[in-house]
Amino acid sequence: MKMLRAILRPEAADEVTESLAQAGYFSLTKINVFGRGKQKGMTIGTAHYDEFPKVMIMMVAEDESMEEIIKIIKYKAYTGNYGDGKIFISSVDSVLTVRTGENGL
């Protein structure tokens, strides 16, 4: 299993999550976050904006599903400009359901 964390533009998050659901990937967590990338913020006139609002989507899926999930996110979140986002993928050793105590997804 893998955990995917995608940090995206807020305006792309709903379209990404809807497309993931249409493909059968319903289970995820969305969190409003703030951050900055390589551009180190933006200066407009005399005002400097150090961090920007983003949405982080977190989900755990089987290894063989990751390629399709990444493809959907990249396609729906892409604008070609700085700030389109990042996708982080890490291994998950185990998953435990709190209510049932069951292991696995």
C-alpha positions as CSV (number, residue, x, y, z in Angstrom):
1,M,0.0,0.0,0.0
2,K,1.0,3.6,-0.6
3,M,0.0,6.9,0.9
4,L,-0.3,9.8,-1.6
5,R,-0.2,13.4,-0.4
6,A,-1.0,15.9,-3.2
7,I,-0.7,19.6,-2.5
8,L,-2.7,21.5,-5.1
9,R,-4.2,24.8,-6.0
10,P,-7.6,25.3,-4.2
11,E,-9.4,25.8,-7.5
12,A,-8.2,22.4,-8.8
13,A,-9.0,20.4,-5.7
14,D,-12.8,19.8,-6.3
15,E,-12.2,18.7,-9.9
16,V,-9.4,16.4,-8.8
17,T,-11.6,14.8,-6.1
18,E,-14.6,14.4,-8.4
19,S,-12.4,12.8,-11.1
20,L,-10.9,10.4,-8.5
21,A,-14.4,9.5,-7.3
22,Q,-15.6,8.8,-10.9
23,A,-12.6,6.4,-11.3
24,G,-13.6,4.6,-8.1
25,Y,-11.3,6.3,-5.6
26,F,-13.7,7.7,-3.1
27,S,-11.7,7.5,0.2
28,L,-9.5,10.5,0.8
29,T,-8.9,13.4,3.2
30,K,-8.8,17.1,2.1
31,I,-7.1,19.6,4.3
32,N,-6.7,23.4,3.7
33,V,-3.1,24.3,4.1
34,F,-0.7,27.2,3.4
35,G,2.8,27.0,1.9
36,R,5.3,28.1,-0.7
37,G,7.5,26.5,-3.3
38,K,10.6,27.4,-5.2
39,Q,9.3,30.9,-6.1
40,K,9.6,31.9,-2.4
41,G,6.4,33.9,-2.5
42,M,5.3,36.7,-4.7
43,T,5.7,40.5,-4.5
44,I,3.0,42.7,-5.9
45,G,3.8,46.4,-5.6
46,T,5.1,46.9,-2.0
47,A,3.3,43.8,-0.6
48,H,5.1,40.5,-0.4
49,Y,3.0,37.3,-0.1
50,D,5.1,34.6,1.6
51,E,2.7,31.7,1.6
52,F,-0.3,30.7,-0.5
53,P,-3.5,28.8,0.2
54,K,-3.4,25.2,-1.0
55,V,-5.4,22.0,-0.5
56,M,-3.7,18.8,0.5
57,I,-5.4,15.6,-0.6
58,M,-4.3,12.5,1.3
59,M,-5.2,8.9,0.4
60,V,-4.1,5.4,0.8
61,A,-4.4,2.9,-2.0
62,E,-3.0,-0.4,-3.3
63,D,0.3,-0.1,-5.1
64,E,-1.2,-1.0,-8.5
65,S,-3.7,1.9,-8.3
66,M,-1.1,4.6,-7.8
67,E,-0.2,5.1,-11.4
68,E,-3.9,5.8,-12.4
69,I,-4.4,8.0,-9.4
70,I,-1.3,10.1,-10.2
71,K,-2.3,10.4,-13.8
72,I,-5.8,11.7,-12.8
73,I,-4.3,14.3,-10.4
74,K,-1.7,15.5,-12.9
75,Y,-4.2,15.8,-15.7
76,K,-6.8,17.7,-13.6
77,A,-4.4,19.9,-11.6
78,Y,-2.1,21.0,-14.5
79,T,-2.0,24.6,-15.6
80,G,1.6,24.8,-16.6
81,N,2.4,27.6,-14.2
82,Y,4.3,27.7,-10.9
83,G,2.2,26.5,-8.0
84,D,0.4,23.6,-9.8
85,G,1.5,21.5,-6.8
86,K,3.4,18.5,-5.7
87,I,2.6,14.8,-5.2
88,F,4.4,12.8,-2.4
89,I,4.2,9.1,-2.2
90,S,5.3,6.9,0.7
91,S,4.9,3.3,1.7
92,V,2.3,2.3,4.3
93,D,3.2,-0.7,6.5
94,S,-0.3,-1.3,7.9
95,V,-3.7,0.1,8.2
96,L,-6.0,-0.4,11.2
97,T,-9.7,0.5,11.3
98,V,-10.5,2.0,14.7
99,R,-14.2,0.8,14.8
100,T,-13.6,-2.8,14.0
101,G,-9.9,-3.4,14.7
102,E,-9.6,-4.9,11.2
103,N,-6.3,-4.7,9.4
104,G,-6.0,-3.6,5.8
105,L,-8.0,-1.2,3.6
